[in-house]
Amino acid sequence: MERSKVKWFDGKKGYGFIVNPNGGEDVFVHFSAIVSEQTFKVLNQDADVEFVLEKTQKGYQAKNVRELNADTGTEVPQSGPSVAG
């Protein structure tokens, strides 16, 4: 697993890029690679993330992306909206 920061992510388009932790070209991330219980999966700019780095014919791609808590380095819980009853 690699750790780095989200460079940018466009929620409307469903993709963005993560700073390559090894230097070089940025890492492409598609919303389908984000591990979350949320229906609408997005990443926040400059968020710390953990992911599997994969080299493809088109360049680097992130898989199994999890947003981390910047203070503790642990996974940010991604729960659904609460329902008041």
Buried (B, 14 or more C-beta within 10 A) or exposed (E): EBEBBBBBBEEEEBBBBBBBBEEEEBBBBBBEBBBBEEEEBBBBEEBBBBBEBBEEEEEBBBBEBBBBEEEEEEBBEEEEEEEEE
